[in-house]
Amino acid sequence: MPDHDKHDDTDEAPIARHSRRTVLKASGFTLVATGGAPITTAQDGERPAPPAPTADVTLDVNGTTHHLTVEARMTLLETLRERLGLTGTKKGCDRGECGACTVLVDGRRVKSCLTLAVMEDGREITTVEGLARGEQLHPVQEAFIRRDAFQCGFCTPGQIMSAVACVDEGHTGSDDEIREWMSGNLCRCGCYPNIVDAVRDAAREHA
């Protein structure tokens, strides 16, 4: 038999001799060689994610100044509810469609789920908790109660904040005008007629 034929047989022989016993022996040798330590994978060796960037902000909320360090991605809504405990501002759709999270920033309506806290640094923010003066409710709040302009109440804080701005801006010349300028706030209970009545009443008192 030629020499090259013998060489080929020798190369194939170890593969043919693999058995459960030889594999277990080989595994045991590997474990001893590593001192019994688990073999780490590339995934185990990955570095932890770096911390999210933060920023220092100053927010004047309902007349009180707050110095906060917040994550750059934190919305104003999250900051108000989770950092300052002002849960009157509601989280609805979280996409700026329902208006439940409406607050006033420097007197203008802002949907707080769509703006970052760092963007409002140094600004004056009013939430529904900041409307009353002690036991004296804001005229818009009183009008909402008098007109029964809420049902489940979830949208009410945002509706009230938007109504306050609507009255201050003078967009209350007619019911149609009120509807148009309040159209960014949705009421799934269908309480729109009473809300329009309340805004109209508050505008008359404001005049």
LOSE-753326 format. One record per atom (N, C-alpha, C): residue in three letters; x, y, z. Coordinates in steps of 0.05 Angstrom, whole numbers, padded with zeros to 5 digits, always signed. Layout:
alaXYZ
...
***
This chain:
met+00017-00024+00000
met+00000+00000+00000
met+00018+00025+00000
pro+00011+00045-00018
pro+00028+00069-00019
pro+00027+00084+00007
asp+00049+00099+00011
asp+00051+00114+00037
asp+00029+00135+00040
his+00021+00148+00017
his+00001+00169+00020
his-00026+00158+00028
asp-00031+00133+00021
asp-00056+00120+00030
asp-00056+00116+00060
lys-00033+00108+00071
lys-00032+00104+00100
lys-00036+00131+00114
his-00025+00153+00103
his-00028+00179+00116
his-00057+00187+00117
asp-00072+00182+00096
asp-00101+00190+00096
asp-00116+00174+00117
asp-00110+00149+00120
asp-00124+00133+00140
asp-00118+00144+00168
thr-00094+00152+00173
thr-00087+00163+00199
thr-00102+00188+00206
asp-00106+00206+00185
asp-00121+00231+00190
asp-00150+00226+00197
glu-00162+00206+00185
glu-00190+00201+00189
glu-00196+00186+00215
ala-00177+00172+00224
ala-00181+00154+00247
ala-00191+00168+00272
pro-00179+00191+00281
pro-00189+00204+00306
pro-00218+00212+00305
ile-00228+00221+00282
ile-00256+00229+00279
ile-00273+00204+00284
ala-00265+00182+00272
ala-00281+00158+00275
ala-00281+00148+00303
arg-00260+00154+00319
arg-00259+00144+00347
arg-00274+00161+00367
his-00285+00185+00359
his-00299+00202+00378
his-00323+00187+00389
ser-00325+00186+00415
ser-00348+00173+00427
ser-00357+00191+00451
arg-00379+00184+00464
arg-00389+00199+00486
arg-00368+00201+00508
arg-00353+00178+00512
arg-00333+00177+00532
arg-00310+00197+00527
thr-00301+00197+00501
thr-00278+00215+00495
thr-00286+00244+00496
val-00311+00250+00489
val-00321+00278+00491
val-00322+00287+00520
leu-00332+00269+00537
leu-00334+00276+00566
leu-00307+00280+00578
lys-00288+00263+00570
lys-00261+00266+00580
lys-00249+00293+00571
ala-00253+00299+00546
ala-00242+00324+00535
ala-00254+00348+00550
ser-00280+00347+00556
ser-00293+00369+00570
ser-00282+00371+00598
gly-00278+00348+00611
gly-00267+00349+00638
gly-00240+00361+00639
phe-00224+00355+00618
phe-00197+00366+00617
phe-00199+00397+00614
thr-00217+00406+00598
thr-00220+00435+00594
thr-00228+00449+00620
leu-00246+00436+00636
leu-00255+00448+00661
leu-00232+00449+00681
val-00216+00427+00682
val-00193+00428+00700
val-00173+00449+00692
ala-00169+00451+00665
ala-00149+00471+00655
ala-00157+00499+00662
thr-00183+00504+00664
thr-00192+00531+00670
thr-00197+00535+00699
gly-00191+00515+00716
gly-00194+00518+00744
gly-00223+00518+00753
gly-00241+00507+00736
gly-00269+00506+00743
gly-00284+00532+00739
ala-00270+00552+00730
ala-00284+00578+00726
ala-00301+00577+00701
pro-00324+00589+00701
pro-00341+00588+00677
pro-00327+00603+00655
ile-00331+00593+00631
ile-00320+00605+00608
ile-00338+00629+00600
thr-00327+00653+00600
thr-00343+00676+00594
thr-00346+00679+00564
thr-00368+00690+00556
thr-00373+00696+00528
thr-00369+00725+00523
ala-00369+00731+00498
ala-00365+00759+00490
ala-00387+00777+00502
gln-00412+00765+00504
gln-00434+00781+00514
gln-00430+00787+00544
asp-00419+00766+00559
asp-00414+00771+00587
asp-00394+00793+00592
gly-00375+00795+00573
gly-00354+00814+00576
gly-00361+00843+00567
glu-00386+00847+00558
glu-00394+00873+00548
glu-00394+00893+00571
arg-00386+00917+00566
arg-00387+00938+00586
arg-00415+00947+00591
pro-00422+00954+00616
pro-00449+00965+00621
pro-00453+00991+00606
ala-00479+00995+00600
ala-00486+01020+00586
ala-00478+01044+00602
pro-00467+01065+00589
pro-00460+01089+00604
pro-00484+01103+00615
pro-00482+01117+00637
pro-00505+01131+00648
pro-00516+01152+00629
ala-00542+01156+00630
ala-00554+01176+00612
ala-00544+01204+00620
pro-00540+01221+00600
pro-00531+01248+00606
pro-00552+01263+00622
thr-00542+01280+00640
thr-00560+01295+00657
thr-00555+01325+00653
ala-00573+01341+00664
ala-00570+01370+00662
ala-00583+01383+00687
asp-00572+01404+00695
asp-00583+01419+00718
asp-00603+01440+00707
val-00627+01440+00718
val-00647+01459+00709
val-00659+01473+00733
thr-00670+01496+00728
thr-00685+01511+00748
thr-00713+01516+00737
leu-00732+01505+00752
leu-00760+01508+00743
leu-00776+01523+00765
asp-00790+01544+00757
asp-00807+01558+00776
asp-00835+01547+00772
val-00843+01529+00790
val-00869+01515+00787
val-00888+01525+00809
asn-00910+01537+00800
asn-00931+01547+00818
asn-00919+01566+00839
gly-00900+01582+00831
gly-00888+01601+00849
gly-00865+01591+00866
thr-00858+01566+00864
thr-00836+01555+00880
thr-00813+01548+00860
thr-00789+01556+00867
thr-00766+01551+00850
thr-00754+01524+00858
his-00749+01507+00838
his-00737+01481+00841
his-00712+01479+00825
his-00690+01471+00839
his-00665+01465+00825
his-00662+01435+00823
leu-00661+01425+00799
leu-00662+01396+00795
leu-00640+01387+00776
thr-00631+01363+00780
thr-00614+01350+00760
thr-00631+01328+00747
val-00635+01331+00722
val-00653+01312+00708
val-00638+01300+00684
glu-00648+01276+00676
glu-00637+01264+00652
glu-00646+01282+00628
ala-00628+01284+00609
ala-00634+01302+00586
ala-00658+01293+00571
arg-00665+01268+00573
arg-00688+01257+00558
arg-00714+01259+00574
met-00714+01269+00598
met-00737+01269+00616
met-00757+01291+00607
thr-00782+01284+00603
thr-00801+01304+00595
thr-00810+01321+00619
leu-00822+01344+00612
leu-00832+01361+00633
leu-00854+01346+00649
leu-00870+01331+00635
leu-00891+01316+00649
leu-00880+01297+00669
glu-00859+01282+00662
glu-00847+01263+00680
glu-00834+01278+00704
thr-00822+01301+00698
thr-00809+01316+00719
thr-00830+01326+00739
leu-00852+01336+00729
leu-00873+01346+00747
leu-00885+01324+00765
arg-00890+01301+00752
arg-00904+01280+00767
arg-00885+01264+00784
glu-00861+01257+00773
glu-00844+01238+00787
glu-00823+01251+00805
arg-00815+01275+00797
arg-00794+01289+00813
arg-00807+01308+00833
leu-00829+01322+00825
leu-00841+01342+00843
leu-00867+01332+00855
gly-00876+01309+00848
gly-00901+01298+00860
gly-00926+01313+00853
leu-00926+01328+00831
leu-00949+01343+00823
leu-00965+01326+00803
thr-00981+01308+00815
thr-00995+01288+00798
thr-01022+01298+00787
gly-01028+01323+00792
gly-01053+01334+00780
gly-01051+01335+00750
thr-01027+01338+00739
thr-01023+01337+00710
thr-01023+01308+00702
lys-01041+01301+00684
lys-01045+01273+00677
lys-01030+01264+00652
lys-01022+01239+00652
lys-01009+01227+00629
lys-01031+01211+00614
gly-01038+01222+00590
gly-01058+01208+00575
gly-01046+01192+00552
cys-01047+01203+00528
cys-01037+01188+00505
cys-01007+01188+00503
asp-00993+01207+00517
asp-00964+01210+00516
asp-00954+01216+00488
arg-00972+01227+00471
arg-00964+01234+00443
arg-00974+01262+00436
gly-00983+01277+00456
gly-00992+01304+00450
gly-01019+01306+00436
glu-01034+01284+00436
glu-01060+01285+00421
glu-01084+01291+00439
cys-01083+01283+00465
cys-01107+01285+00481
cys-01107+01311+00498
gly-01084+01322+00504
gly-01084+01347+00520
gly-01086+01343+00550
ala-01087+01319+00560
ala-01090+01314+00588
ala-01067+01325+00604
cys-01044+01328+00591
cys-01020+01337+00605
cys-01014+01367+00602
thr-01035+01382+00593
thr-01031+01411+00588
thr-01023+01426+00613
val-01003+01442+00611
val-00995+01461+00633
val-00989+01488+00619
leu-00985+01508+00635
leu-00978+01534+00625
leu-00948+01539+00629
val-00935+01547+00608
val-00906+01555+00610
val-00904+01584+00602
asp-00897+01601+00621
asp-00897+01630+00616
asp-00924+01639+00605
gly-00945+01626+00616
gly-00973+01634+00609
gly-00983+01622+00583
arg-00967+01606+00569
arg-00976+01594+00544
arg-00981+01564+00548
arg-01001+01554+00533
arg-01007+01526+00535
arg-00985+01509+00524
val-00977+01488+00539
val-00957+01470+00530
val-00966+01441+00537
lys-00963+01423+00519
lys-00968+01395+00525
lys-00942+01383+00537
ser-00943+01378+00562
ser-00918+01373+00577
ser-00906+01346+00570
cys-00921+01328+00556
cys-00909+01303+00547
cys-00892+01306+00523
leu-00894+01329+00510
leu-00879+01334+00485
leu-00855+01352+00488
thr-00851+01362+00512
thr-00828+01380+00517
thr-00810+01369+00538
leu-00785+01373+00535
leu-00765+01363+00554
leu-00762+01384+00576
ala-00756+01374+00600
ala-00753+01392+00623
ala-00730+01411+00618
val-00708+01402+00605
val-00685+01420+00600
val-00693+01443+00581
met-00713+01439+00565
met-00722+01460+00547
met-00736+01482+00561
glu-00746+01477+00585
glu-00761+01497+00600
glu-00745+01508+00623
asp-00719+01505+00622
asp-00702+01515+00643
asp-00706+01546+00646
gly-00711+01554+00671
gly-00714+01582+00677
gly-00742+01593+00672
arg-00760+01577+00664
arg-00787+01587+00657
arg-00806+01583+00680
glu-00828+01598+00679
glu-00849+01596+00700
glu-00870+01576+00690
ile-00876+01557+00706
ile-00895+01536+00699
ile-00918+01535+00719
thr-00942+01534+00708
thr-00966+01532+00725
thr-00980+01506+00719
thr-00985+01491+00740
thr-01001+01466+00737
thr-01028+01471+00750
val-01046+01451+00748
val-01072+01455+00760
val-01071+01459+00790
glu-01050+01450+00802
glu-01047+01454+00832
glu-01041+01483+00838
gly-01032+01498+00818
gly-01024+01526+00824
gly-01045+01547+00817
leu-01070+01538+00811
leu-01090+01557+00803
leu-01105+01569+00828
ala-01112+01553+00846
ala-01127+01563+00870
ala-01109+01580+00887
arg-01122+01598+00901
arg-01108+01614+00921
arg-01119+01607+00949
gly-01105+01588+00961
gly-01115+01578+00986
gly-01141+01562+00982
glu-01162+01570+00995
glu-01188+01557+00992
glu-01203+01568+00969
gln-01193+01590+00957
gln-01208+01603+00936
gln-01200+01591+00909
leu-01219+01578+00896
leu-01214+01566+00870
leu-01212+01587+00848
his-01198+01580+00827
his-01196+01597+00803
his-01224+01599+00791
pro-01231+01622+00779
pro-01258+01624+00767
pro-01264+01602+00747
val-01244+01593+00732
val-01249+01571+00713
val-01256+01545+00728
gln-01242+01540+00750
gln-01248+01516+00766
gln-01277+01518+00777
glu-01284+01541+00786
glu-01311+01544+00797
glu-01332+01540+00775
ala-01326+01551+00751
ala-01345+01548+00729
ala-01348+01519+00720
phe-01326+01504+00721
phe-01327+01475+00714
phe-01345+01460+00734
ile-01342+01467+00759
ile-01359+01454+00780
ile-01388+01462+00776
arg-01393+01488+00772
arg-01420+01498+00770
arg-01434+01486+00745
arg-01419+01482+00724
arg-01431+01472+00699
arg-01429+01442+00696
asp-01418+01429+00717
asp-01414+01400+00716
asp-01399+01392+00691
ala-01376+01406+00686
ala-01361+01403+00661
ala-01341+01380+00663
phe-01346+01361+00678
phe-01328+01337+00679
phe-01344+01313+00686
gln-01335+01290+00677
gln-01349+01265+00684
gln-01329+01246+00697
cys-01312+01232+00682
cys-01292+01215+00695
cys-01271+01233+00708
gly-01267+01256+00697
gly-01248+01275+00709
gly-01219+01273+00700
phe-01213+01252+00685
phe-01184+01248+00678
phe-01174+01271+00660
cys-01191+01280+00642
cys-01182+01302+00624
cys-01185+01329+00637
thr-01199+01331+00660
thr-01206+01357+00671
thr-01182+01375+00677
pro-01160+01366+00689
pro-01138+01384+00694
pro-01128+01398+00668
gly-01125+01382+00647
gly-01115+01393+00622
gly-01136+01411+00610
gln-01161+01404+00612
gln-01183+01421+00601
gln-01183+01448+00616
ile-01180+01447+00642
ile-01180+01472+00658
ile-01156+01489+00651
met-01132+01478+00648
met-01109+01494+00642
met-01112+01506+00614
ser-01123+01491+00595
ser-01127+01502+00568
ser-01148+01523+00569
ala-01169+01519+00586
ala-01191+01539+00588
ala-01180+01565+00600
val-01162+01564+00619
val-01151+01588+00631
val-01136+01604+00610
ala-01120+01590+00594
ala-01106+01604+00572
ala-01125+01614+00551
cys-01146+01599+00545
cys-01165+01607+00525
cys-01178+01634+00533
val-01185+01636+00559
val-01198+01660+00569
val-01178+01683+00569
asp-01154+01678+00579
asp-01133+01699+00580
asp-01126+01709+00552
glu-01127+01691+00532
glu-01120+01699+00505
glu-01142+01713+00491
gly-01167+01712+00503
gly-01190+01726+00490
gly-01203+01710+00468
his-01199+01684+00467
his-01211+01668+00446
his-01238+01657+00455
thr-01255+01675+00464
thr-01281+01666+00475
thr-01304+01683+00464
gly-01300+01692+00439
gly-01321+01710+00427
gly-01347+01695+00421
ser-01345+01669+00417
ser-01369+01653+00411
ser-01364+01625+00419
asp-01386+01609+00420
asp-01383+01581+00427
asp-01365+01566+00406
asp-01368+01574+00381
asp-01352+01561+00360
asp-01322+01568+00364
glu-01317+01593+00372
glu-01289+01601+00376
glu-01278+01586+00400
ile-01294+01583+00421
ile-01285+01567+00445
ile-01279+01538+00437
arg-01297+01527+00421
arg-01293+01499+00412
arg-01267+01496+00396
glu-01262+01516+00379
glu-01238+01515+00362
glu-01213+01516+00379
trp-01212+01535+00398
trp-01188+01539+00414
trp-01185+01518+00437
met-01206+01503+00441
met-01205+01481+00461
met-01202+01454+00447
ser-01200+01454+00420
ser-01200+01429+00405
ser-01176+01412+00410
gly-01155+01422+00422
gly-01131+01406+00428
gly-01134+01389+00452
asn-01157+01391+00466
asn-01162+01375+00490
asn-01186+01357+00485
leu-01182+01331+00488
leu-01203+01312+00483
leu-01217+01303+00509
cys-01243+01299+00507
cys-01259+01289+00529
cys-01273+01264+00520
arg-01263+01241+00528
arg-01275+01216+00519
arg-01302+01211+00531
cys-01310+01226+00552
cys-01336+01223+00563
cys-01357+01239+00548
gly-01348+01255+00529
gly-01366+01271+00512
gly-01379+01294+00527
cys-01364+01307+00544
cys-01375+01328+00561
cys-01371+01356+00548
tyr-01367+01357+00523
tyr-01359+01382+00509
tyr-01379+01405+00514
pro-01406+01400+00512
pro-01424+01423+00515
pro-01421+01437+00542
asn-01417+01421+00563
asn-01414+01433+00590
asn-01387+01448+00593
ile-01367+01437+00580
ile-01341+01450+00580
ile-01343+01478+00566
val-01356+01478+00544
val-01359+01504+00529
val-01375+01523+00547
asp-01396+01514+00560
asp-01411+01531+00578
asp-01394+01542+00600
ala-01377+01526+00611
ala-01360+01534+00634
ala-01339+01555+00624
val-01328+01551+00601
val-01308+01570+00591
val-01322+01597+00585
arg-01346+01595+00574
arg-01361+01620+00569
arg-01367+01635+00594
asp-01375+01621+00615
asp-01381+01633+00641
asp-01356+01646+00652
ala-01334+01632+00651
ala-01309+01643+00663
ala-01300+01667+00647
ala-01304+01667+00621
ala-01297+01691+00605
ala-01313+01715+00612
arg-01339+01711+00618
arg-01356+01733+00626
arg-01347+01744+00653
glu-01339+01727+00671
glu-01329+01737+00697
glu-01303+01751+00694
his-01287+01742+00675
his-01261+01753+00670
his-01262+01781+00657
ala-01284+01786+00643
ala-01287+01811+00628
ala-01289+01835+00646
***
